[in-house]
């Protein structure tokens, strides 16, 4: 199956975990519409789910994806939020074989 790709260009306003996750879900859905339905519902709930629950749902979808996806997080140097760093670190720790994560930054990420 062909690779699909998506780009998320970050800025200083993307330091809220819920906002970051919503961009992550939208980008992955753009690459493959079968990914992230439950995660999007969890984010849209009146009481949004804990970020780890959203990310777990997303990782499970990625693990069963029919194609490989390249996700680029550009300008990551603008991210200073520890919760967002933890989301990315968790994604890297549990990254399925179907996801190739590219982080473009001008400084070392704080999750390293």
C-alpha positions as CSV (number, residue, x, y, z in Angstrom):
1,X,0.0,0.0,0.0
2,X,1.2,3.5,-0.7
3,X,2.4,5.8,2.1
4,X,0.2,8.7,3.0
5,X,1.5,11.8,4.6
6,X,0.4,14.8,6.6
7,X,2.0,17.9,7.9
8,X,1.3,19.8,11.1
9,X,2.9,23.2,11.3
10,X,3.1,24.2,15.0
11,X,3.3,27.6,16.6
12,X,3.4,29.0,20.2
13,X,-0.4,28.7,20.5
14,X,-0.3,24.9,20.1
15,X,1.0,24.3,23.7
16,X,-2.4,23.1,25.0
17,X,-2.7,19.3,25.0
18,X,-6.3,19.2,23.7
19,X,-5.5,21.6,20.9
20,X,-2.3,19.7,20.0
21,X,-4.2,16.4,20.0
22,X,-7.0,17.8,17.8
23,X,-4.4,18.9,15.2
24,X,-2.7,15.5,15.4
25,X,-6.0,13.6,14.9
26,X,-7.1,15.9,12.0
27,X,-3.7,15.4,10.3
28,X,-3.9,11.7,10.6
29,X,-7.5,11.6,9.4
30,X,-6.4,13.6,6.4
31,X,-3.8,10.9,5.6
32,X,-6.2,8.1,6.2
33,X,-9.9,8.6,6.9
34,X,-10.2,5.3,8.8
35,X,-8.0,6.7,11.6
36,X,-9.1,8.8,14.6
37,X,-12.9,8.6,14.6
38,X,-13.1,7.6,18.3
39,X,-10.2,9.9,19.2
40,X,-12.1,12.8,17.6
41,X,-15.2,11.9,19.6
42,X,-13.3,11.8,22.8
43,X,-11.9,15.3,22.1
44,X,-15.3,16.7,21.2
45,X,-17.1,15.4,24.3
46,X,-18.6,17.9,26.8
47,X,-15.9,16.6,29.2
48,X,-13.0,15.8,26.9
49,X,-11.2,12.6,27.7
50,X,-7.7,12.5,29.3
51,X,-5.0,13.0,26.6
52,X,-3.6,9.6,27.3
53,X,-7.0,8.0,26.5
54,X,-7.2,9.9,23.2
55,X,-3.7,9.0,22.2
56,X,-4.3,5.3,23.1
57,X,-7.3,5.3,20.8
58,X,-5.2,6.9,18.0
59,X,-2.3,4.5,18.5
60,X,-4.7,1.5,18.3
61,X,-6.1,2.9,15.0
62,X,-2.7,3.4,13.6
63,X,-1.7,-0.1,14.6
64,X,-4.4,-1.6,12.4
65,X,-4.0,0.9,9.5
66,X,-3.9,-0.6,6.0
67,X,-1.1,1.8,4.9
68,X,2.0,3.5,6.2
69,X,1.7,7.1,7.2
70,X,4.3,9.8,7.5
71,X,3.4,12.5,10.0
72,X,5.6,15.6,10.0
73,X,5.5,17.9,13.1
74,X,7.1,21.1,11.8
75,X,8.4,24.0,14.0
76,X,8.4,21.8,17.1
77,X,10.7,24.3,18.8
78,X,7.6,26.4,19.6
79,X,6.3,23.7,21.9
80,X,7.2,24.4,25.5
81,X,4.3,22.6,27.3
82,X,5.3,19.5,29.3
83,X,1.9,17.8,28.7
84,X,2.5,18.2,24.9
85,X,6.0,16.8,25.2
86,X,4.6,13.9,27.2
87,X,2.0,13.2,24.4
88,X,4.8,13.1,21.8
89,X,7.0,11.0,24.0
90,X,4.2,8.5,24.6
91,X,3.5,8.4,20.8
92,X,7.2,7.6,20.2
93,X,7.3,4.9,22.9
94,X,4.2,3.1,21.4
95,X,4.7,4.1,17.8
96,X,3.2,1.4,15.5
97,X,5.1,0.2,12.5
98,X,2.6,2.0,10.3
99,X,3.6,5.5,11.5
100,X,6.7,7.3,10.6
101,X,7.0,10.4,12.7
102,X,9.2,13.3,11.6
103,X,9.9,16.1,14.0
104,X,11.4,19.2,12.4
105,X,12.8,21.6,15.0
106,X,15.5,24.2,15.5
107,X,16.3,23.0,19.0
108,X,16.4,19.7,20.8
109,X,13.0,18.6,22.0
110,X,12.5,18.5,25.7
111,X,11.2,15.0,25.7
112,X,14.7,13.6,24.7
